[in-house]
Amino acid sequence: MKFFVDVLLALILILFFSIFILLIIAAVRLTSKGPIFYWSDRIGKHNKVFKMPKFRSMLLDTPVVATHLLDSPAFYVALV
């Protein structure tokens, strides 16, 4: 019985959060050209690099450096 409750709750949460995900996708698509997702390199278990998808909030021509190292980070943010 617990398994079915867990699956039902997971499906309800997926439907609920999919509304917000679709809104974010629409916002990214309407405010700038390019891909919706940005694939960030991360270090995982045993120092293995993996790609983590993130919603893109920066413009495509943003330099690949930490945001705090940019001269004017607000210039590169797409959703302002």
PDB file as gemmi writes it, atoms N, CA and C in Angstrom:
CRYST1    1.000    1.000    1.000  90.00  90.00  90.00 P 1                      
ATOM      1  N   MET A   1       0.827  -1.194   0.000  1.00  0.00           N  
ATOM      2  CA  MET A   1       0.000   0.000   0.000  1.00  0.00           C  
ATOM      3  C   MET A   1       0.878   1.267   0.000  1.00  0.00           C  
ATOM      4  N   LYS A   2       1.959   1.259   0.787  1.00  0.00           N  
ATOM      5  CA  LYS A   2       2.837   2.423   0.862  1.00  0.00           C  
ATOM      6  C   LYS A   2       3.437   2.744  -0.497  1.00  0.00           C  
ATOM      7  N   PHE A   3       3.798   1.730  -1.257  1.00  0.00           N  
ATOM      8  CA  PHE A   3       4.374   1.937  -2.585  1.00  0.00           C  
ATOM      9  C   PHE A   3       3.406   2.711  -3.475  1.00  0.00           C  
ATOM     10  N   PHE A   4       2.153   2.335  -3.478  1.00  0.00           N  
ATOM     11  CA  PHE A   4       1.168   2.993  -4.329  1.00  0.00           C  
ATOM     12  C   PHE A   4       0.915   4.438  -3.892  1.00  0.00           C  
ATOM     13  N   VAL A   5       0.933   4.688  -2.595  1.00  0.00           N  
ATOM     14  CA  VAL A   5       0.788   6.053  -2.087  1.00  0.00           C  
ATOM     15  C   VAL A   5       1.993   6.886  -2.511  1.00  0.00           C  
ATOM     16  N   ASP A   6       3.187   6.310  -2.428  1.00  0.00           N  
ATOM     17  CA  ASP A   6       4.402   7.019  -2.847  1.00  0.00           C  
ATOM     18  C   ASP A   6       4.355   7.365  -4.336  1.00  0.00           C  
ATOM     19  N   VAL A   7       3.947   6.424  -5.162  1.00  0.00           N  
ATOM     20  CA  VAL A   7       3.866   6.653  -6.606  1.00  0.00           C  
ATOM     21  C   VAL A   7       2.805   7.708  -6.913  1.00  0.00           C  
ATOM     22  N   LEU A   8       1.652   7.619  -6.271  1.00  0.00           N  
ATOM     23  CA  LEU A   8       0.588   8.596  -6.492  1.00  0.00           C  
ATOM     24  C   LEU A   8       1.030   9.992  -6.074  1.00  0.00           C  
ATOM     25  N   LEU A   9       1.675  10.104  -4.928  1.00  0.00           N  
ATOM     26  CA  LEU A   9       2.167  11.400  -4.464  1.00  0.00           C  
ATOM     27  C   LEU A   9       3.232  11.953  -5.418  1.00  0.00           C  
ATOM     28  N   ALA A  10       4.115  11.095  -5.897  1.00  0.00           N  
ATOM     29  CA  ALA A  10       5.149  11.529  -6.847  1.00  0.00           C  
ATOM     30  C   ALA A  10       4.513  12.034  -8.138  1.00  0.00           C  
ATOM     31  N   LEU A  11       3.502  11.362  -8.645  1.00  0.00           N  
ATOM     32  CA  LEU A  11       2.825  11.807  -9.866  1.00  0.00           C  
ATOM     33  C   LEU A  11       2.126  13.143  -9.664  1.00  0.00           C  
ATOM     34  N   ILE A  12       1.492  13.323  -8.517  1.00  0.00           N  
ATOM     35  CA  ILE A  12       0.826  14.590  -8.212  1.00  0.00           C  
ATOM     36  C   ILE A  12       1.848  15.723  -8.146  1.00  0.00           C  
ATOM     37  N   LEU A  13       2.985  15.483  -7.497  1.00  0.00           N  
ATOM     38  CA  LEU A  13       4.026  16.508  -7.392  1.00  0.00           C  
ATOM     39  C   LEU A  13       4.650  16.826  -8.746  1.00  0.00           C  
ATOM     40  N   ILE A  14       4.826  15.816  -9.584  1.00  0.00           N  
ATOM     41  CA  ILE A  14       5.361  16.041 -10.930  1.00  0.00           C  
ATOM     42  C   ILE A  14       4.416  16.939 -11.721  1.00  0.00           C  
ATOM     43  N   LEU A  15       3.123  16.674 -11.655  1.00  0.00           N  
ATOM     44  CA  LEU A  15       2.149  17.509 -12.353  1.00  0.00           C  
ATOM     45  C   LEU A  15       2.146  18.932 -11.805  1.00  0.00           C  
ATOM     46  N   PHE A  16       2.222  19.077 -10.493  1.00  0.00           N  
ATOM     47  CA  PHE A  16       2.217  20.392  -9.865  1.00  0.00           C  
ATOM     48  C   PHE A  16       3.444  21.207 -10.271  1.00  0.00           C  
ATOM     49  N   PHE A  17       4.617  20.614 -10.185  1.00  0.00           N  
ATOM     50  CA  PHE A  17       5.844  21.336 -10.507  1.00  0.00           C  
ATOM     51  C   PHE A  17       6.059  21.510 -12.006  1.00  0.00           C  
ATOM     52  N   SER A  18       5.420  20.686 -12.827  1.00  0.00           N  
ATOM     53  CA  SER A  18       5.568  20.847 -14.277  1.00  0.00           C  
ATOM     54  C   SER A  18       4.993  22.182 -14.736  1.00  0.00           C  
ATOM     55  N   ILE A  19       4.007  22.710 -14.036  1.00  0.00           N  
ATOM     56  CA  ILE A  19       3.458  24.021 -14.369  1.00  0.00           C  
ATOM     57  C   ILE A  19       4.544  25.084 -14.231  1.00  0.00           C  
ATOM     58  N   PHE A  20       5.280  25.059 -13.132  1.00  0.00           N  
ATOM     59  CA  PHE A  20       6.348  26.029 -12.911  1.00  0.00           C  
ATOM     60  C   PHE A  20       7.497  25.835 -13.898  1.00  0.00           C  
ATOM     61  N   ILE A  21       7.816  24.596 -14.196  1.00  0.00           N  
ATOM     62  CA  ILE A  21       8.885  24.314 -15.154  1.00  0.00           C  
ATOM     63  C   ILE A  21       8.514  24.867 -16.527  1.00  0.00           C  
ATOM     64  N   LEU A  22       7.254  24.682 -16.941  1.00  0.00           N  
ATOM     65  CA  LEU A  22       6.808  25.214 -18.231  1.00  0.00           C  
ATOM     66  C   LEU A  22       6.836  26.739 -18.247  1.00  0.00           C  
ATOM     67  N   LEU A  23       6.509  27.369 -17.132  1.00  0.00           N  
ATOM     68  CA  LEU A  23       6.580  28.830 -17.048  1.00  0.00           C  
ATOM     69  C   LEU A  23       8.026  29.325 -17.178  1.00  0.00           C  
ATOM     70  N   ILE A  24       8.951  28.632 -16.539  1.00  0.00           N  
ATOM     71  CA  ILE A  24      10.363  29.005 -16.642  1.00  0.00           C  
ATOM     72  C   ILE A  24      10.863  28.809 -18.069  1.00  0.00           C  
ATOM     73  N   ILE A  25      10.479  27.705 -18.693  1.00  0.00           N  
ATOM     74  CA  ILE A  25      10.873  27.453 -20.080  1.00  0.00           C  
ATOM     75  C   ILE A  25      10.344  28.557 -20.983  1.00  0.00           C  
ATOM     76  N   ALA A  26       9.085  28.950 -20.789  1.00  0.00           N  
ATOM     77  CA  ALA A  26       8.502  30.020 -21.600  1.00  0.00           C  
ATOM     78  C   ALA A  26       9.236  31.346 -21.374  1.00  0.00           C  
ATOM     79  N   ALA A  27       9.578  31.639 -20.126  1.00  0.00           N  
ATOM     80  CA  ALA A  27      10.283  32.894 -19.818  1.00  0.00           C  
ATOM     81  C   ALA A  27      11.650  32.929 -20.480  1.00  0.00           C  
ATOM     82  N   VAL A  28      12.379  31.833 -20.431  1.00  0.00           N  
ATOM     83  CA  VAL A  28      13.707  31.785 -21.061  1.00  0.00           C  
ATOM     84  C   VAL A  28      13.562  31.927 -22.572  1.00  0.00           C  
ATOM     85  N   ARG A  29      12.603  31.224 -23.137  1.00  0.00           N  
ATOM     86  CA  ARG A  29      12.408  31.245 -24.588  1.00  0.00           C  
ATOM     87  C   ARG A  29      11.983  32.637 -25.076  1.00  0.00           C  
ATOM     88  N   LEU A  30      11.121  33.321 -24.316  1.00  0.00           N  
ATOM     89  CA  LEU A  30      10.609  34.622 -24.746  1.00  0.00           C  
ATOM     90  C   LEU A  30      11.607  35.760 -24.556  1.00  0.00           C  
ATOM     91  N   THR A  31      12.531  35.617 -23.621  1.00  0.00           N  
ATOM     92  CA  THR A  31      13.445  36.725 -23.326  1.00  0.00           C  
ATOM     93  C   THR A  31      14.766  36.656 -24.073  1.00  0.00           C  
ATOM     94  N   SER A  32      15.117  35.508 -24.611  1.00  0.00           N  
ATOM     95  CA  SER A  32      16.382  35.432 -25.339  1.00  0.00           C  
ATOM     96  C   SER A  32      16.391  34.228 -26.264  1.00  0.00           C  
ATOM     97  N   LYS A  33      17.246  34.306 -27.257  1.00  0.00           N  
ATOM     98  CA  LYS A  33      17.411  33.179 -28.178  1.00  0.00           C  
ATOM     99  C   LYS A  33      18.422  32.203 -27.584  1.00  0.00           C  
ATOM    100  N   GLY A  34      18.428  31.006 -28.112  1.00  0.00           N  
ATOM    101  CA  GLY A  34      19.390  30.021 -27.656  1.00  0.00           C  
ATOM    102  C   GLY A  34      18.719  28.902 -26.879  1.00  0.00           C  
ATOM    103  N   PRO A  35      19.523  28.006 -26.345  1.00  0.00           N  
ATOM    104  CA  PRO A  35      18.970  26.850 -25.645  1.00  0.00           C  
ATOM    105  C   PRO A  35      18.334  27.233 -24.309  1.00  0.00           C  
ATOM    106  N   ILE A  36      17.414  26.417 -23.863  1.00  0.00           N  
ATOM    107  CA  ILE A  36      16.735  26.639 -22.582  1.00  0.00           C  
ATOM    108  C   ILE A  36      17.647  26.248 -21.429  1.00  0.00           C  
ATOM    109  N   PHE A  37      18.393  25.182 -21.631  1.00  0.00           N  
ATOM    110  CA  PHE A  37      19.254  24.675 -20.569  1.00  0.00           C  
ATOM    111  C   PHE A  37      20.711  25.037 -20.803  1.00  0.00           C  
ATOM    112  N   TYR A  38      21.431  25.210 -19.714  1.00  0.00           N  
ATOM    113  CA  TYR A  38      22.878  25.394 -19.712  1.00  0.00           C  
ATOM    114  C   TYR A  38      23.443  24.163 -19.024  1.00  0.00           C  
ATOM    115  N   TRP A  39      24.411  23.529 -19.638  1.00  0.00           N  
ATOM    116  CA  TRP A  39      24.999  22.322 -19.070  1.00  0.00           C  
ATOM    117  C   TRP A  39      26.287  22.686 -18.351  1.00  0.00           C  
ATOM    118  N   SER A  40      26.246  22.648 -17.046  1.00  0.00           N  
ATOM    119  CA  SER A  40      27.362  23.063 -16.210  1.00  0.00           C  
ATOM    120  C   SER A  40      28.234  21.861 -15.853  1.00  0.00           C  
ATOM    121  N   ASP A  41      29.547  22.026 -15.964  1.00  0.00           N  
ATOM    122  CA  ASP A  41      30.471  20.961 -15.554  1.00  0.00           C  
ATOM    123  C   ASP A  41      30.585  20.964 -14.041  1.00  0.00           C  
ATOM    124  N   ARG A  42      30.412  19.818 -13.437  1.00  0.00           N  
ATOM    125  CA  ARG A  42      30.522  19.654 -11.982  1.00  0.00           C  
ATOM    126  C   ARG A  42      31.453  18.482 -11.688  1.00  0.00           C  
ATOM    127  N   ILE A  43      32.002  18.494 -10.494  1.00  0.00           N  
ATOM    128  CA  ILE A  43      32.884  17.408 -10.055  1.00  0.00           C  
ATOM    129  C   ILE A  43      32.071  16.489  -9.145  1.00  0.00           C  
ATOM    130  N   GLY A  44      32.058  15.209  -9.492  1.00  0.00           N  
ATOM    131  CA  GLY A  44      31.274  14.254  -8.732  1.00  0.00           C  
ATOM    132  C   GLY A  44      32.141  13.284  -7.945  1.00  0.00           C  
ATOM    133  N   LYS A  45      31.561  12.154  -7.665  1.00  0.00           N  
ATOM    134  CA  LYS A  45      32.224  11.113  -6.899  1.00  0.00           C  
ATOM    135  C   LYS A  45      33.486  10.652  -7.624  1.00  0.00           C  
ATOM    136  N   HIS A  46      34.533  10.430  -6.880  1.00  0.00           N  
ATOM    137  CA  HIS A  46      35.844  10.004  -7.403  1.00  0.00           C  
ATOM    138  C   HIS A  46      36.409  11.032  -8.375  1.00  0.00           C  
ATOM    139  N   ASN A  47      36.117  12.331  -8.158  1.00  0.00           N  
ATOM    140  CA  ASN A  47      36.597  13.446  -8.982  1.00  0.00           C  
ATOM    141  C   ASN A  47      36.238  13.300 -10.456  1.00  0.00           C  
ATOM    142  N   LYS A  48      35.124  12.646 -10.740  1.00  0.00           N  
ATOM    143  CA  LYS A  48      34.666  12.476 -12.113  1.00  0.00           C  
ATOM    144  C   LYS A  48      33.794  13.680 -12.495  1.00  0.00           C  
ATOM    145  N   VAL A  49      34.068  14.274 -13.657  1.00  0.00           N  
ATOM    146  CA  VAL A  49      33.308  15.427 -14.133  1.00  0.00           C  
ATOM    147  C   VAL A  49      32.006  14.926 -14.755  1.00  0.00           C  
ATOM    148  N   PHE A  50      30.900  15.594 -14.421  1.00  0.00           N  
ATOM    149  CA  PHE A  50      29.619  15.283 -15.039  1.00  0.00           C  
ATOM    150  C   PHE A  50      28.930  16.584 -15.422  1.00  0.00           C  
ATOM    151  N   LYS A  51      27.982  16.505 -16.324  1.00  0.00           N  
ATOM    152  CA  LYS A  51      27.233  17.670 -16.798  1.00  0.00           C  
ATOM    153  C   LYS A  51      25.918  17.756 -16.033  1.00  0.00           C  
ATOM    154  N   MET A  52      25.641  18.944 -15.473  1.00  0.00           N  
ATOM    155  CA  MET A  52      24.403  19.171 -14.736  1.00  0.00           C  
ATOM    156  C   MET A  52      23.569  20.197 -15.497  1.00  0.00           C  
ATOM    157  N   PRO A  53      22.317  19.849 -15.856  1.00  0.00           N  
ATOM    158  CA  PRO A  53      21.489  20.829 -16.570  1.00  0.00           C  
ATOM    159  C   PRO A  53      20.958  21.888 -15.615  1.00  0.00           C  
ATOM    160  N   LYS A  54      20.961  23.133 -16.085  1.00  0.00           N  
ATOM    161  CA  LYS A  54      20.424  24.254 -15.314  1.00  0.00           C  
ATOM    162  C   LYS A  54      19.625  25.119 -16.287  1.00  0.00           C  
ATOM    163  N   PHE A  55      18.596  25.771 -15.781  1.00  0.00           N  
ATOM    164  CA  PHE A  55      17.894  26.722 -16.630  1.00  0.00           C  
ATOM    165  C   PHE A  55      18.824  27.892 -16.914  1.00  0.00           C  
ATOM    166  N   ARG A  56      18.890  28.308 -18.171  1.00  0.00           N  
ATOM    167  CA  ARG A  56      19.789  29.373 -18.571  1.00  0.00           C  
ATOM    168  C   ARG A  56      19.199  30.721 -18.178  1.00  0.00           C  
ATOM    169  N   SER A  57      19.971  31.519 -17.455  1.00  0.00           N  
ATOM    170  CA  SER A  57      19.539  32.854 -17.074  1.00  0.00           C  
ATOM    171  C   SER A  57      20.504  33.922 -17.581  1.00  0.00           C  
ATOM    172  N   MET A  58      21.585  33.513 -18.215  1.00  0.00           N  
ATOM    173  CA  MET A  58      22.568  34.446 -18.745  1.00  0.00           C  
ATOM    174  C   MET A  58      22.484  34.450 -20.277  1.00  0.00           C  
ATOM    175  N   LEU A  59      22.931  35.539 -20.875  1.00  0.00           N  
ATOM    176  CA  LEU A  59      22.958  35.633 -22.330  1.00  0.00           C  
ATOM    177  C   LEU A  59      24.009  34.690 -22.908  1.00  0.00           C  
ATOM    178  N   LEU A  60      23.865  34.378 -24.187  1.00  0.00           N  
ATOM    179  CA  LEU A  60      24.761  33.398 -24.821  1.00  0.00           C  
ATOM    180  C   LEU A  60      26.210  33.857 -24.894  1.00  0.00           C  
ATOM    181  N   ASP A  61      26.461  35.162 -25.022  1.00  0.00           N  
ATOM    182  CA  ASP A  61      27.832  35.647 -25.177  1.00  0.00           C  
ATOM    183  C   ASP A  61      28.510  35.978 -23.845  1.00  0.00           C  
ATOM    184  N   THR A  62      27.963  35.479 -22.741  1.00  0.00           N  
ATOM    185  CA  THR A  62      28.558  35.722 -21.429  1.00  0.00           C  
ATOM    186  C   THR A  62      29.879  34.957 -21.314  1.00  0.00           C  
ATOM    187  N   PRO A  63      30.942  35.594 -20.835  1.00  0.00           N  
ATOM    188  CA  PRO A  63      32.210  34.882 -20.642  1.00  0.00           C  
ATOM    189  C   PRO A  63      32.053  33.730 -19.638  1.00  0.00           C  
ATOM    190  N   VAL A  64      32.812  32.690 -19.832  1.00  0.00           N  
ATOM    191  CA  VAL A  64      32.737  31.520 -18.962  1.00  0.00           C  
ATOM    192  C   VAL A  64      33.659  31.733 -17.766  1.00  0.00           C  
ATOM    193  N   VAL A  65      33.192  32.548 -16.828  1.00  0.00           N  
ATOM    194  CA  VAL A  65      33.893  32.809 -15.572  1.00  0.00           C  
ATOM    195  C   VAL A  65      32.844  32.918 -14.478  1.00  0.00           C  
ATOM    196  N   ALA A  66      33.277  32.894 -13.249  1.00  0.00           N  
ATOM    197  CA  ALA A  66      32.346  33.061 -12.130  1.00  0.00           C  
ATOM    198  C   ALA A  66      31.690  34.435 -12.220  1.00  0.00           C  
ATOM    199  N   THR A  67      30.423  34.510 -11.859  1.00  0.00           N  
ATOM    200  CA  THR A  67      29.668  35.756 -11.973  1.00  0.00           C  
ATOM    201  C   THR A  67      30.316  36.896 -11.208  1.00  0.00           C  
ATOM    202  N   HIS A  68      30.874  36.604 -10.048  1.00  0.00           N  
ATOM    203  CA  HIS A  68      31.471  37.683  -9.255  1.00  0.00           C  
ATOM    204  C   HIS A  68      32.749  38.244  -9.894  1.00  0.00           C  
ATOM    205  N   LEU A  69      33.288  37.566 -10.903  1.00  0.00           N  
ATOM    206  CA  LEU A  69      34.480  38.054 -11.584  1.00  0.00           C  
ATOM    207  C   LEU A  69      34.144  38.925 -12.802  1.00  0.00           C  
ATOM    208  N   LEU A  70      32.876  39.011 -13.169  1.00  0.00           N  
ATOM    209  CA  LEU A  70      32.479  39.852 -14.289  1.00  0.00           C  
ATOM    210  C   LEU A  70      32.485  41.320 -13.879  1.00  0.00           C  
ATOM    211  N   ASP A  71      32.830  42.196 -14.813  1.00  0.00           N  
ATOM    212  CA  ASP A  71      32.826  43.630 -14.523  1.00  0.00           C  
ATOM    213  C   ASP A  71      31.412  44.137 -14.248  1.00  0.00           C  
ATOM    214  N   SER A  72      30.447  43.680 -15.048  1.00  0.00           N  
ATOM    215  CA  SER A  72      29.060  44.111 -14.909  1.00  0.00           C  
ATOM    216  C   SER A  72      28.140  42.909 -15.076  1.00  0.00           C  
ATOM    217  N   PRO A  73      27.936  42.109 -14.019  1.00  0.00           N  
ATOM    218  CA  PRO A  73      27.137  40.887 -14.163  1.00  0.00           C  
ATOM    219  C   PRO A  73      25.701  41.157 -14.608  1.00  0.00           C  
ATOM    220  N   ALA A  74      25.106  42.264 -14.205  1.00  0.00           N  
ATOM    221  CA  ALA A  74      23.728  42.553 -14.573  1.00  0.00           C  
ATOM    222  C   ALA A  74      23.569  42.709 -16.079  1.00  0.00           C  
ATOM    223  N   PHE A  75      24.629  43.078 -16.774  1.00  0.00           N  
ATOM    224  CA  PHE A  75      24.589  43.224 -18.220  1.00  0.00           C  
ATOM    225  C   PHE A  75      24.337  41.891 -18.912  1.00  0.00           C  
ATOM    226  N   TYR A  76      24.777  40.798 -18.330  1.00  0.00           N  
ATOM    227  CA  TYR A  76      24.693  39.487 -18.954  1.00  0.00           C  
ATOM    228  C   TYR A  76      23.464  38.685 -18.544  1.00  0.00           C  
ATOM    229  N   VAL A  77      22.686  39.142 -17.590  1.00  0.00           N  
ATOM    230  CA  VAL A  77      21.521  38.400 -17.131  1.00  0.00           C  
ATOM    231  C   VAL A  77      20.386  38.608 -18.132  1.00  0.00           C  
ATOM    232  N   ALA A  78      19.794  37.505 -18.598  1.00  0.00           N  
ATOM    233  CA  ALA A  78      18.764  37.588 -19.624  1.00  0.00           C  
ATOM    234  C   ALA A  78      17.394  37.921 -19.043  1.00  0.00           C  
ATOM    235  N   LEU A  79      17.103  37.500 -17.850  1.00  0.00           N  
ATOM    236  CA  LEU A  79      15.762  37.663 -17.272  1.00  0.00           C  
ATOM    237  C   LEU A  79      15.696  38.852 -16.338  1.00  0.00           C  
ATOM    238  N   VAL A  80      15.954  40.023 -16.842  1.00  0.00           N  
ATOM    239  CA  VAL A  80      15.904  41.222 -16.004  1.00  0.00           C  
ATOM    240  C   VAL A  80      14.674  42.021 -16.336  1.00  0.00           C  
TER     241      VAL A  80                                                      
END                                                                             
